[in-house]
Amino acid sequence: MTDSGNLGDIIDPARADDHPWLVEIAESGEETVWTYGDLRGGADAVARGLLKRGLARGDAVGILAANSARYVVAYFGIMRAGLVAVPASHKLPPATVAHIAENSGLRLVLADGERAPLVPAGLDVLRLDTDDWSDLCDPGPLEVARMAPEDFANVLYTSGSTGRPKGVPLTHGGYVWAVRSLLDSSLPMGAVRALVAAPLFHMNALFFTKMLTAAGATEILLNRFTARAYLEAIARHHCTMLTSVPTMLALAMRETDLIERLDLSSVEVVMTGSAPSTDALMDSIARVFPNAVINNTYGTTESSPIAFGPHPDGLPKPKLSLGHASPHAELRLVDGPDENQGVLQVRNKAIMPGYLQQPEETAKRVQDGWYDTGDVMRRDGNGFYFFVGRADDMFVCGGENIYPGEVEKMLEGHPAVMQAAVVPVADEIKGELPVAFVVPRGGAAPTADEIKQYALANAPPYQHPRQVTFMDELPLAGTNKVDRKVLIERAAREFRR
C-alpha cells in the first residue's frame, strides 16, 4: 500500500487519475466532483506549500473546518510532508480550541471562513475557502516523506464531555496497518460508492475516508449532515455503502414521506458505529434498506476499529453483536462477575502510544500495550461480543448497577418508541434513579405511564424510569452522538420527588 511508511501515501496507486474520488455535496445542494488525480496533485501541492512556508518534519498543523474535499486533500498533504495533522472539532468553545492549539503545539491552522474566528490570536491561519488556498498550494512533484512506524501521523482529540479533551496521537505505522488489515478482511471495495456524513474531525468519518481512498472507491461527502440530505444523496448517487453513527440513521428513519418517494435499493452495506445501536433501530434500517447487510461496528479513538470481525467458523453475527475477536487484535474482559463479562481491554498494533502530555491519564488507560476502553461487554457461548454500557455511565440505584445502554435498548423495544436516553438523578434513599427522555415514533403518542409499565414488564423493577419526558429529538454533541451531559443537567433541574 505504501513503501514510504507514510499514512498520507495510502492513496490507491492502481486507480486512474480520472476516476471519481470524492463528490462533495454543499449545504446548498451544489455538487463538486474530485478525481484521484485531483487528490494526488492537490495533496502534493499542499505538502510542498507547507514545506515552502518553513514548516519542518513533525510540526503540527491544525484543520478547523466543516467537511469538504479540500479538508481531506489538506489532511493527506500535511502527512505527505512529514507534518502532523490535527483535525479539531469546530463545535468546541474558543477556550477549548485554544487548549488544543497549545497542547498539540500547532504552528499553523487551515480553517474555513465560519470557523476561522475560533483560531487563537497570534496563531497563523490560512483559509480553505479563499485565495489563501491557491496561495498555499505549490503544484509540482513531491517525494513523500519517509516515516518510521512510531512517528505521529495525526492527533485527534476526545470529545471532552467530562472535561478538557485529551490529545490522542495516532502513528503512521499503526494506521497504515489498521487500514490494510480492515481492507484485507472486508468485501472488495473498489466499486463502492460510500456516503460519509459524520464530521471529519471524528474517527468514524476520518478512518472510513482513509479506507475508501486506499481501496480506490468513490466517496460521497456531505458538508453537513441533515437527515433529508443524507437520504437524497443515497438515491441520487446510488450509494452502495452507508457510514454513520446510530443517531444519524435514527433521524433519517423518521423521514417516512421522503423514504417512500426515493429509490434506496442500491444500498448493499450499512456501517454504523461509534455509539450503541438497538434492536428497534436495526429493524428500521432493515426495512428501509432491504438489500443491505447491516454491520454494527466498534472502535475507539485510542485503539482504532480493529477489535472485532467475522466468526472464524462462519457463524452468522447476532443482530446487536459487535462480532468475534479479530485475528488482528487481542481482547480481554476485566473486573466483571465472570470471564464473559467485564470492561474490554484491547491490544493491537494501532493502540495510541499515550495521551499527549498527560502521563497520569495514560497510566490509567494503557499498560503493557493494553488499552482499557471503559466499555463493559459480555461474550456469548459462540464468542460473539455485545456492548453493555460505559463503565463511566453506570450508576447505582438501591444497590443495583444500572447501565443506561441496557435500559435504552429495552425501552426502544416498545412499538411507539423511536429513541430513548436514560440518565440518573440524585435520590436521598436510592442514591440515584433512572429517568428517560423518549422520542416517539412518527404518529405515536405514548404516555409516560405506558412507558413505565412496559419497563416494569420487560426488565428488573429497579431499571424502570421514574420519570419519562417526551422530546421531538434528542440533543446531539459535536460527534452526532446523544449529548448525555445536557440531558443529565436537564433531569437535575426538572426532576422533583
C-alpha positions in Angstrom: 0.0 0.0 0.0 2.9 2.4 0.8 6.7 2.0 0.6 7.2 5.3 2.4 5.5 4.1 5.6 3.5 7.4 5.4 -0.2 7.3 6.1 -0.7 10.1 3.6 0.7 7.8 0.9 -2.1 5.2 1.1 -4.0 6.5 -1.9 -4.7 3.6 -4.2 -1.8 3.6 -6.8 -3.8 1.5 -9.2 -6.7 3.9 -9.5 -6.6 6.0 -12.7 -6.3 9.8 -12.3 -9.7 10.4 -14.0 -11.6 8.1 -11.7 -14.1 9.9 -9.3 -12.6 10.0 -5.8 -15.0 12.3 -3.9 -18.3 14.0 -4.6 -18.7 17.0 -2.3 -22.3 18.0 -1.5 -22.6 21.5 -0.1 -25.4 22.6 2.2 -27.0 24.3 -0.8 -27.1 21.1 -2.7 -24.4 22.1 -5.1 -22.1 19.2 -6.0 -18.4 19.1 -7.0 -16.6 16.0 -8.3 -12.9 15.5 -7.4 -10.9 12.8 -9.2 -8.0 10.7 -7.9 -5.7 12.9 -10.0 -7.1 16.0 -8.1 -6.4 14.3 -4.8 -2.8 13.3 -5.7 -1.9 16.6 -7.3 -3.7 18.6 -4.6 -2.2 16.7 -1.6 1.3 17.1 -3.1 0.7 20.8 -3.7 -0.4 21.3 -0.1 2.7 19.4 1.1 5.0 21.5 -1.0 3.3 24.7 0.1 3.6 23.9 3.8 7.3 23.0 3.5 7.9 26.2 1.5 6.5 28.2 4.4 9.2 26.8 6.6 7.4 24.1 8.5 9.7 21.2 9.5 9.2 17.5 9.9 7.0 16.8 13.0 5.4 20.2 13.2 1.7 20.2 13.9 -0.9 21.7 11.5 -4.5 22.1 12.6 -7.6 21.8 10.5 -10.7 23.6 11.8 -13.4 23.4 9.2 -16.6 21.8 8.1 -16.4 18.7 5.8 -15.1 19.4 2.4 -12.9 17.9 -0.3 -10.2 20.5 0.5 -10.3 19.4 4.1 -9.3 15.8 3.1 -6.8 17.0 0.5 -5.1 19.1 3.2 -5.2 16.2 5.6 -3.3 13.9 3.2 -1.0 16.7 2.2 0.0 17.5 5.8 1.0 13.9 6.4 2.8 13.5 3.0 5.0 16.4 4.0 6.0 14.6 7.2 4.0 17.0 9.3 1.3 16.1 11.9 -2.3 16.7 11.1 -4.6 17.9 14.0 -8.2 17.9 12.9 -10.1 19.7 15.7 -13.8 20.0 16.4 -15.3 23.3 15.3 -18.2 22.8 17.7 -16.0 23.5 20.8 -15.8 26.8 22.5 -12.8 29.1 21.8 -11.2 28.3 25.1 -11.2 24.6 24.3 -9.8 25.2 20.8 -7.0 27.3 22.4 -6.2 24.4 24.7 -6.0 22.0 21.7 -3.7 24.5 19.9 -1.4 24.8 22.9 -1.4 21.1 23.8 -0.6 19.9 20.3 1.9 22.8 19.6 0.1 24.0 16.5 2.3 26.0 14.1 -0.5 26.8 11.6 -4.2 26.3 11.2 -6.2 25.7 8.0 -9.7 26.9 8.6 -12.8 27.9 6.7 -14.4 31.3 7.0 -17.1 30.4 9.5 -14.6 28.7 11.9 -11.5 30.9 11.4 -12.6 33.2 14.3 -12.1 30.3 16.7 -8.4 30.2 16.0 -6.5 31.7 18.9 -5.0 35.1 18.4 -1.4 35.1 17.3 -1.6 31.7 15.5 -1.1 31.8 11.7 -4.3 30.8 9.9 -5.0 30.1 6.2 -8.4 29.9 4.8 -9.5 26.8 2.8 -12.3 28.7 1.1 -10.5 31.8 -0.2 -7.5 32.7 -2.3 -5.4 31.5 0.6 -5.8 28.0 -0.8 -4.3 28.8 -4.1 -1.6 30.8 -2.4 -0.8 27.8 -0.2 -0.7 25.2 -2.9 2.6 24.8 -4.8 1.9 22.4 -7.7 4.7 20.0 -8.7 6.4 16.7 -7.9 6.9 15.6 -4.3 9.0 12.9 -2.7 6.6 11.8 0.0 8.4 11.9 3.4 9.5 8.5 4.7 8.2 7.9 8.1 9.1 5.5 10.9 6.3 3.3 12.3 6.3 5.2 15.6 6.1 8.7 14.1 2.9 10.7 14.7 0.7 11.0 11.7 -2.1 12.9 13.3 -3.5 13.8 16.7 -7.3 13.5 17.4 -9.0 14.9 20.4 -11.5 13.1 22.6 -14.9 14.7 22.9 -14.2 16.3 26.2 -17.7 15.7 27.5 -16.3 15.3 31.0 -13.5 17.8 30.9 -10.8 19.1 28.6 -10.4 16.9 25.5 -7.3 14.7 25.5 -5.0 14.5 22.6 -4.7 11.0 21.1 -1.6 10.6 18.8 -2.1 8.1 16.0 1.1 6.7 14.4 1.9 6.2 10.7 2.8 2.5 11.3 -0.3 1.8 13.4 -2.8 3.3 10.9 -1.2 2.0 7.7 -1.5 -1.4 9.4 -5.1 -0.7 10.5 -6.3 0.4 7.1 -4.6 -2.6 5.4 -5.9 -5.0 8.0 -9.5 -3.9 7.6 -9.3 -3.9 3.8 -7.9 -7.4 3.8 -10.8 -8.6 5.9 -13.6 -6.7 4.0 -15.5 -7.3 0.8 -13.9 -5.8 -2.3 -14.4 -2.1 -2.1 -13.0 -0.8 -5.4 -16.5 -0.3 -6.9 -18.1 1.0 -3.7 -19.9 4.4 -3.6 -19.9 5.2 0.1 -21.8 8.0 1.8 -19.9 9.8 4.6 -21.7 12.5 6.6 -20.2 12.4 10.1 -17.7 15.2 10.9 -14.2 14.6 9.6 -12.6 15.6 12.9 -14.1 12.4 14.3 -12.5 8.9 13.9 -15.6 7.5 12.3 -15.6 9.6 9.2 -11.8 10.1 9.0 -11.0 6.4 9.1 -13.6 5.5 6.5 -12.3 8.2 4.3 -8.8 6.7 4.5 -10.1 3.2 3.9 -12.2 4.3 0.9 -9.2 6.2 -0.6 -6.9 3.3 -0.1 -9.4 1.0 -1.8 -9.9 3.3 -4.9 -13.6 3.7 -4.0 -15.7 6.8 -4.6 -16.8 8.8 -1.5 -20.0 10.9 -1.4 -19.3 13.6 1.3 -21.9 15.8 2.9 -20.6 19.2 4.1 -23.1 18.9 6.9 -25.5 16.1 7.9 -29.2 16.5 7.7 -31.5 13.5 7.6 -33.1 14.6 4.3 -29.9 15.5 2.6 -28.5 12.1 3.7 -31.4 10.2 2.1 -31.4 12.3 -1.0 -27.7 11.7 -1.6 -28.2 7.9 -1.3 -30.8 7.9 -4.0 -29.1 10.4 -6.3 -25.7 8.7 -6.3 -26.9 5.1 -6.0 -24.8 4.7 -2.9 -23.8 1.1 -2.2 -22.4 1.7 1.3 -23.5 3.9 4.2 -21.4 5.1 7.1 -22.9 6.7 10.1 -23.4 6.9 13.8 -26.7 5.4 15.1 -28.3 8.8 15.9 -27.9 9.9 12.3 -29.7 6.8 11.0 -32.4 7.2 13.7 -33.1 10.7 12.4 -33.1 9.5 8.8 -35.6 6.7 9.6 -38.1 9.4 10.8 -38.3 10.9 7.3 -41.0 8.5 6.2 -42.5 10.7 3.5 -39.1 11.0 1.8 -38.3 7.4 2.2 -41.5 6.4 0.4 -40.6 8.5 -2.6 -36.9 7.6 -3.0 -35.3 4.6 -4.6 -32.9 3.3 -1.9 -32.4 -0.1 -3.3 -28.7 0.4 -4.2 -27.6 0.2 -0.6 -25.7 -3.1 0.0 -23.9 -2.4 3.3 -24.8 -0.2 6.2 -21.9 0.5 8.6 -22.9 2.0 11.9 -20.7 2.6 14.9 -19.2 5.0 17.5 -22.2 4.5 19.7 -24.6 1.7 20.6 -27.4 0.6 18.3 -30.7 -1.1 19.4 -32.9 -3.8 18.0 -35.6 -1.3 17.0 -33.1 0.8 15.0 -31.7 -2.3 13.3 -35.2 -3.4 12.3 -36.0 0.1 11.0 -32.8 0.1 8.9 -33.5 -3.3 7.5 -37.0 -2.2 6.4 -35.7 0.9 4.7 -32.7 -0.8 3.1 -33.9 -4.4 2.4 -31.0 -5.3 0.2 -28.3 -4.3 2.8 -26.1 -6.2 5.2 -26.1 -4.1 8.4 -22.8 -4.1 10.2 -22.7 -2.9 13.8 -19.1 -1.9 14.3 -16.9 -0.8 17.1 -13.8 1.3 17.6 -12.3 3.9 19.8 -10.1 6.9 19.0 -7.4 5.4 21.2 -7.4 1.8 19.8 -8.7 2.0 16.2 -11.6 0.0 14.7 -9.5 -3.2 14.9 -11.1 -5.3 17.6 -13.9 -7.4 16.2 -14.5 -9.3 13.0 -16.4 -12.3 11.5 -16.7 -15.6 13.4 -13.8 -17.9 12.3 -16.3 -20.7 11.7 -18.6 -18.6 9.6 -21.4 -18.3 12.2 -23.8 -15.5 11.4 -23.4 -12.5 13.7 -26.3 -11.8 16.0 -28.2 -8.6 15.3 -26.6 -6.4 18.0 -23.3 -8.2 18.3 -20.1 -6.3 17.5 -18.6 -9.5 16.2 -16.0 -12.1 17.2 -12.5 -11.3 18.4 -10.5 -10.2 15.4 -7.4 -12.2 14.4 -5.6 -8.9 14.3 -6.2 -8.0 18.0 -6.0 -9.4 21.5 -9.1 -8.9 23.7 -9.8 -9.5 27.4 -12.6 -8.7 29.8 -11.7 -7.5 33.3 -13.3 -6.5 36.6 -16.6 -8.4 35.8 -18.6 -11.0 37.6 -17.0 -13.8 35.4 -14.7 -14.3 32.4 -17.5 -13.5 30.0 -18.5 -10.0 31.2 -16.4 -7.0 32.1 -14.6 -4.0 30.9 -13.0 -4.5 27.4 -9.3 -4.2 27.1 -7.6 -4.3 23.6 -4.1 -4.7 22.4 -3.2 -4.3 18.7 -0.6 -2.5 16.5 -2.6 0.7 16.4 -3.0 1.4 20.1 -2.0 5.0 20.8 1.4 5.5 22.5 -0.3 7.6 25.2 -2.3 10.8 25.7 -0.4 13.9 24.6 1.4 15.4 27.5 -0.8 13.6 30.0 1.3 10.7 31.6 -1.1 10.2 34.5 -4.1 9.8 32.2 -2.1 7.5 30.0 -1.2 5.3 33.0 -4.8 4.9 33.8 -5.7 3.6 30.3 -2.6 2.0 28.8 -0.5 -0.7 30.5 1.9 -3.1 28.7 0.2 -2.2 25.3 -3.3 -3.0 26.6 -5.8 -0.1 26.2 -8.7 0.0 28.7 -11.7 1.1 26.7 -14.0 1.7 29.7 -16.7 -0.2 27.7 -18.5 -3.0 29.5 -19.0 -6.0 27.2 -20.4 -9.5 27.5 -19.4 -12.5 25.4 -21.8 -15.3 24.5 -21.1 -19.0 24.1 -20.1 -18.6 20.5 -17.5 -15.9 21.3 -19.6 -13.0 20.0 -19.2 -9.7 21.9 -22.1 -7.4 22.9 -21.9 -3.9 24.3 -23.5 -3.5 27.7 -22.6 0.1 28.6 -20.0 2.6 29.5 -18.3 1.9 32.9 -18.4 5.7 33.4 -22.1 5.9 32.7 -23.0 3.2 35.1 -24.9 4.3 38.2 -26.2 2.6 41.3 -29.9 2.6 42.3 -30.6 1.0 45.6 -27.5 -1.2 45.4 -28.2 -2.3 41.8 -25.9 -1.4 39.0 -27.7 0.3 36.1 -26.1 0.6 32.6 -28.1 3.2 30.7 -27.5 1.4 27.4 -29.3 -1.7 28.6 -32.3 0.2 29.7 -32.4 2.2 26.4 -32.4 -1.0 24.3 -35.3 -2.3 26.3 -37.3 0.9 26.0 -36.7 1.1 22.3 -38.4 -2.3 22.0 -41.7 -0.5 22.7 -43.5 -0.1 19.3 -44.2 3.6 20.0 -40.6 4.5 20.8 -38.0 5.6 18.2 -35.2 6.6 20.6 -34.6 6.7 24.3 -31.9 8.1 26.5 -31.6 7.2 30.2 -29.7 9.3 32.7 -29.5 9.3 36.6 -30.9 11.8 39.0 -29.9 12.0 42.7 -32.2 10.5 45.3 -31.8 10.5 49.1 -33.0 7.0 49.6 -31.9 5.0 46.4 -28.8 7.1 45.7 -29.7 7.6 42.0 -32.8 6.9 40.0 -33.2 6.3 36.2 -35.2 8.8 34.2 -35.9 8.6 30.5 -36.0 11.0 27.6 -38.0 9.5 24.8 -38.6 10.3 21.1 -41.9 8.7 19.9 -42.2 7.1 16.5 -44.0 9.2 13.9 -47.7 9.3 14.6 -47.4 7.6 18.0 -48.4 9.3 21.3 -47.4 7.0 24.2 -48.0 8.2 27.7 -45.4 8.2 30.5 -47.3 5.5 32.4 -47.3 3.2 29.3 -43.6 3.5 29.1 -43.1 2.8 32.8 -45.4 -0.2 32.7 -43.6 -1.6 29.6 -40.3 -1.2 31.5 -41.7 -3.0 34.6 -43.0 -5.8 32.4 -39.7 -6.3 30.4 -36.9 -5.5 32.9 -36.0 -5.7 36.6 -38.1 -3.2 38.6 -35.1 -1.1 39.6 -34.4 -0.3 35.9 -37.8 1.3 35.2 -37.6 5.1 34.6 -39.2 7.1 37.4 -39.9 9.9 35.1 -40.4 10.0 31.3 -40.0 13.1 29.3 -41.0 13.2 25.6 -38.9 15.1 23.1 -39.1 15.7 19.3 -35.4 14.8 19.1 -32.5 14.1 21.5 -29.8 16.7 21.8 -26.6 15.9 19.9 -22.9 16.5 20.8 -20.4 17.6 18.2 -19.8 14.0 17.0 -23.6 13.4 16.4 -23.8 11.2 19.5 -26.5 11.9 22.1 -25.3 14.6 24.5 -25.8 12.9 27.8 -24.4 15.9 29.7 -27.2 18.1 28.5 -29.8 15.5 29.5 -28.3 15.0 32.9 -28.3 18.7 33.6 -31.9 19.0 32.4 -33.0 16.0 34.5 -31.4 17.5 37.6 -33.3 20.8 37.1 -36.7 19.3 36.3 -37.0 16.1 38.3 -38.6 16.6 41.7 -40.0 13.9 44.0 
